[in-house]
Amino acid sequence: MSTPALPPKGQATIRVVVDAMGGDHAPDCEVAGTLLAIEQLPENVEIVLVGGTSAITNKLGKSTSRRLHIVDAPDVVTMSDAPATIVKSRRESSLYVGVDLMVQGHADAFVSAGNTGAVMATATMMCGRIQGVSRPTIGSFFPTTSTRPTLVVDVGANVDSKPRYLFDYAVMGSEYYRHMMGSARPTVGLLNVGEEDTKGREVVREAYQLLKASELNFVGNVEGRDVLRGTVDVVVCDGFEGNIVLKFAESILPFLKHRFTEFAERGLLQRLAMGLFKPILKGALAGTDYQEYGGVPLLGINGVVIIGHGSSSAKAFANMIKRAVEVVEKDVNGSIRTALAGTASAKDAQ
């Protein structure tokens, strides 16, 4: 790809690329979220919208900023596209062009709410894995009944994990949690069907022994009910189980809203009661909305990539951009690289 028409990036500048064509409502929410993020982020942050120039400029209208740039990419990756084909055959897509901007050093991070598999595959192939990483992983924060959220890794990147992969997820998740939540030594639990170390599949039992022998703050097995309880800071699991947990958690808020609406429709007294308590319920449930957390990081690659839900709103996109800036500022990848280098001997034993 030829050098884009972007001004030189200053040494103190953090530049985030947004895939303007990736989400279900592209480019509306991407553009609106970008404008919102520019208002809320410091002056050293710039954002690059990548996609069809005319579509982006139409949505921008009269909104302009010296911190906002546009790079044209006429092609769009859809949900039906095979993830492994993007690098070879879709080089004019907003996904490929956006990741390439980061790889070429024109930007520090990439944000997309497009085809999750395609984003993961493209970013992994183009950026390469951090040395020592068996498989990149994606982690998601879950609200809890405690004072801090729980980070679950993996939530869908790998659906057939070996013990050493689970070990790497724990290391990467622990480092990510340490930086993002300011926890000096996050607690780590391994998702299983029981707390005893003899429970579960052979893969999980072997991973248990790896984690037990490591320097991580591993507290043992945890069960599904412990995720929302906040029993541990980081829950480690295979992507198959993790994605089921994630999708189930995403269904809780719509389910509760449906039940509240159903209750209000029973009669006048119920409607009055719901009207009275609606502000309280809205405040109580605010932390359960995925938009508050923005997107999930793809951990383990030589780059900062945040992946959002396809139906992400403008608010969610703004939070995704903020998350990307935070990961860059705190050099999470550098910490992961150092941590994995220190645990290589333990992992190689498997």
C-alpha positions in Angstrom: 0.0 0.0 0.0 1.3 3.5 -0.8 1.9 6.0 2.0 -1.4 7.5 3.0 -2.1 11.2 2.9 -1.5 11.6 6.6 0.6 14.3 8.4 3.7 13.0 10.2 2.8 11.5 13.6 4.5 13.4 16.4 6.5 11.5 19.0 4.0 12.3 21.7 0.9 11.7 19.5 -1.2 8.6 19.9 -3.1 7.9 16.7 -6.0 5.4 16.6 -7.4 4.0 13.4 -11.1 3.3 13.3 -12.6 0.9 10.8 -15.5 3.1 9.7 -17.2 0.4 7.6 -17.0 -2.6 10.0 -20.1 -2.3 12.2 -23.8 -3.1 11.6 -24.6 0.6 11.4 -21.5 1.7 9.5 -20.4 4.4 9.2 -23.0 6.2 11.3 -22.0 5.0 14.8 -18.3 4.9 13.9 -18.3 8.6 12.9 -20.4 9.7 15.8 -18.3 7.7 18.2 -15.1 9.2 16.8 -16.4 12.8 17.2 -17.5 12.0 20.8 -14.0 10.5 21.5 -12.3 13.6 20.1 -14.2 15.8 22.5 -13.3 13.6 25.5 -9.7 12.7 24.8 -6.6 14.9 25.3 -5.1 16.9 22.5 -2.3 14.4 21.8 -4.8 11.8 20.5 -5.6 11.7 16.8 -8.2 9.5 15.0 -8.1 8.2 11.5 -11.4 7.0 9.9 -10.8 4.4 7.2 -13.4 3.6 4.6 -15.3 5.1 1.7 -14.4 8.8 1.7 -17.8 10.0 0.5 -19.7 7.9 3.0 -17.5 9.2 5.9 -17.6 12.9 4.8 -21.4 12.8 4.4 -21.8 11.6 8.0 -19.3 14.1 9.3 -21.2 17.0 7.7 -19.7 20.2 8.9 -17.8 18.5 11.8 -14.1 19.0 11.4 -11.0 18.7 13.6 -7.3 18.9 13.0 -7.1 15.7 15.0 -9.3 13.8 12.6 -8.1 12.3 9.4 -9.7 10.2 6.6 -8.0 7.5 4.6 -9.9 6.0 1.7 -10.7 2.3 1.5 -13.3 1.5 -1.1 -13.8 -2.2 -0.2 -15.8 -3.6 2.8 -15.3 -6.9 4.6 -18.7 -8.5 5.4 -19.7 -11.1 8.0 -19.8 -13.7 5.3 -16.2 -13.2 4.2 -13.8 -16.0 5.1 -11.3 -14.6 7.7 -8.2 -16.2 6.1 -8.8 -14.5 2.7 -8.6 -10.9 3.7 -4.8 -10.5 3.5 -4.6 -12.0 0.0 -7.7 -10.8 -1.7 -9.2 -7.8 0.1 -6.3 -5.3 0.3 -8.5 -2.3 -0.5 -10.9 -3.1 2.4 -11.2 -0.8 5.4 -10.0 -3.7 7.6 -6.8 -4.4 5.7 -5.9 -0.8 5.1 -6.6 0.1 8.7 -4.4 -2.7 10.1 -1.7 -1.9 7.6 -1.6 1.7 8.8 -0.7 0.4 12.2 1.8 -2.1 10.9 3.6 0.6 8.8 3.9 2.9 11.8 1.4 5.5 10.8 -0.8 4.7 13.8 -0.6 3.1 17.2 -3.9 1.2 17.5 -6.8 -0.2 15.4 -10.5 -0.4 16.4 -13.1 -2.3 14.5 -16.6 -3.7 15.1 -16.6 -5.8 11.9 -16.3 -9.5 11.3 -14.6 -10.7 14.5 -12.9 -13.7 12.9 -11.7 -11.6 10.0 -10.3 -8.9 12.4 -8.5 -11.5 14.5 -7.0 -13.4 11.5 -6.0 -10.3 9.6 -4.4 -8.6 12.6 -2.6 -11.8 13.7 -1.2 -12.4 10.2 -0.1 -8.8 9.5 1.2 -7.9 13.0 2.6 -11.3 14.0 2.5 -12.7 17.5 4.5 -11.4 20.5 7.5 -13.7 21.0 6.4 -16.5 23.4 2.7 -16.3 22.6 1.3 -19.7 21.7 -2.1 -18.2 20.5 -3.4 -14.7 20.7 -6.5 -14.4 22.9 -9.4 -12.0 23.4 -10.6 -11.0 26.9 -13.8 -9.3 28.1 -14.6 -7.5 31.3 -17.7 -8.7 33.1 -19.5 -6.6 35.8 -19.6 -8.2 39.2 -21.2 -7.9 42.7 -17.8 -6.9 44.0 -16.1 -3.5 43.5 -14.1 -4.6 40.4 -15.0 -6.4 37.2 -13.8 -9.8 36.2 -11.7 -10.4 33.1 -12.5 -13.6 31.2 -10.0 -15.0 28.7 -10.5 -16.5 26.2 -13.9 -15.5 25.0 -13.8 -16.8 21.5 -10.4 -16.6 19.7 -9.5 -20.2 20.2 -12.0 -23.0 20.6 -9.7 -25.9 21.1 -7.0 -24.8 23.6 -4.0 -26.8 24.8 -2.8 -26.5 28.4 0.0 -24.2 27.4 -2.4 -21.9 25.6 -4.5 -21.6 28.8 -1.3 -20.8 30.6 -0.5 -18.0 28.2 -4.1 -16.6 28.5 -3.5 -16.4 32.2 -0.3 -14.5 31.8 -1.7 -12.1 29.2 -4.9 -11.6 31.1 -3.1 -11.0 34.4 -0.9 -8.3 32.8 -3.8 -6.7 31.0 -5.9 -6.6 34.3 -2.9 -5.3 36.2 -2.5 -2.3 33.9 -6.2 -1.5 33.2 -7.5 -1.9 36.7 -4.4 -0.9 38.7 -4.1 -4.2 40.5 -0.6 -5.0 41.6 -1.2 -8.8 41.7 -4.5 -9.9 40.1 -6.0 -13.2 41.3 -6.4 -15.8 38.6 -8.9 -18.7 38.5 -9.3 -21.5 36.0 -12.9 -22.1 34.9 -14.0 -25.7 35.7 -17.0 -27.8 36.7 -15.8 -27.9 40.3 -13.2 -26.4 42.6 -11.2 -29.6 43.1 -8.0 -30.0 41.1 -9.1 -33.5 39.9 -12.2 -32.1 38.2 -12.7 -31.4 34.5 -11.2 -32.5 31.3 -7.5 -33.5 31.0 -6.6 -30.3 29.3 -7.9 -28.3 32.2 -6.3 -30.5 34.8 -2.9 -30.1 33.1 -3.4 -26.4 32.8 -4.1 -26.4 36.6 -0.7 -27.9 37.3 1.0 -25.3 35.0 -0.7 -22.4 36.7 -0.1 -23.8 40.2 3.7 -24.0 39.5 3.8 -20.5 38.1 4.4 -17.2 39.8 1.0 -16.0 38.9 -1.5 -15.3 41.8 -3.4 -18.5 40.9 -6.1 -19.4 43.5 -7.4 -22.6 41.8 -10.5 -23.6 40.0 -13.6 -21.4 39.8 -17.1 -22.2 38.5 -19.4 -20.3 36.2 -21.2 -18.6 39.1 -18.0 -17.0 40.2 -17.7 -14.8 37.1 -20.4 -12.3 38.2 -19.5 -12.8 41.8 -16.0 -11.4 41.2 -14.4 -14.2 43.1 -11.2 -13.7 41.1 -9.9 -10.9 38.9 -9.1 -13.1 35.9 -11.0 -16.2 34.8 -9.1 -18.4 32.3 -10.9 -20.8 30.0 -11.0 -22.2 26.4 -12.7 -19.9 23.9 -15.5 -22.3 23.4 -16.7 -22.0 27.0 -15.7 -18.4 27.2 -17.8 -17.4 24.2 -20.8 -19.1 25.6 -20.4 -17.3 28.9 -20.0 -14.0 27.0 -23.1 -14.5 24.9 -25.1 -15.5 27.9 -24.0 -12.5 29.8 -25.0 -10.2 26.9 -28.5 -11.6 27.0 -29.1 -10.7 30.7 -29.8 -7.0 30.2 -32.3 -7.5 27.3 -34.0 -10.2 29.3 -34.4 -8.0 32.3 -35.7 -5.1 30.2 -38.2 -7.5 28.6 -39.4 -8.6 32.0 -39.8 -5.1 33.3 -41.8 -4.1 30.2 -43.9 -7.2 30.6 -44.6 -6.2 34.2 -45.5 -2.6 33.3 -48.1 -3.8 30.7 -50.1 -5.7 33.3 -52.0 -2.6 34.4 -52.0 1.0 35.5 -50.6 0.4 39.0 -47.7 -1.6 37.4 -47.0 1.2 34.9 -46.9 3.8 37.7 -44.6 1.6 39.8 -42.2 1.1 36.8 -42.3 4.8 36.1 -41.4 5.5 39.7 -38.6 3.0 39.9 -37.2 3.3 36.3 -34.5 5.9 37.2 -33.3 3.6 40.0 -33.3 0.5 37.9 -31.5 2.3 35.1 -28.8 3.4 37.5 -28.5 -0.1 39.0 -28.2 -1.8 35.6 -25.8 0.7 34.0 -22.7 -1.4 34.7 -24.2 -4.4 32.9 -24.2 -2.7 29.5 -21.4 -3.9 27.2 -21.2 -0.3 25.8 -19.6 0.8 29.1 -16.6 -1.4 28.4 -16.4 -0.7 24.7 -14.6 -3.6 23.0 -12.4 -6.5 23.8 -8.6 -6.5 23.2 -6.8 -8.9 21.0 -3.9 -9.9 23.3 -0.7 -11.4 22.1 0.0 -9.7 18.8 2.5 -7.0 18.0 -0.1 -4.3 17.9 -3.0 -2.8 19.7 -6.4 -4.1 18.3 -9.7 -3.5 20.0 -12.7 -5.5 18.7 -16.2 -4.3 19.3 -19.7 -5.8 19.1 -21.2 -5.5 15.6 -24.1 -3.5 16.9 -21.9 -1.0 18.8 -23.4 2.4 19.4 -21.5 5.7 19.2 -20.9 5.5 22.9 -19.4 2.1 22.6 -17.1 3.2 19.8 -15.9 6.2 21.9 -15.2 3.8 24.7 -13.3 1.4 22.3 -11.1 4.3 21.2 -10.5 5.3 24.8 -9.6 1.7 25.6 -7.1 1.6 22.7 -5.4 4.8 23.9 -5.1 3.4 27.4 -3.5 0.2 26.2 -1.0 2.2 24.2 -0.2 4.6 27.0 0.4 1.8 29.5 2.4 -0.4 27.1 0.5 -3.5 27.9 2.2 -5.4 25.0 5.6 -4.6 26.5 4.5 -6.0 29.8 3.1 -9.1 28.2 6.3 -9.6 26.3 8.4 -9.4 29.5 6.0 -11.6 31.5 6.0 -14.4 28.9 9.8 -14.3 28.6 10.0 -14.9 32.3 7.6 -17.9 32.2 9.0 -19.6 29.1 10.7 -22.5 30.9 7.5 -23.4 32.8 5.4 -23.5 29.6 8.0 -25.4 27.6 7.8 -28.3 30.1 4.4 -29.1 28.5 
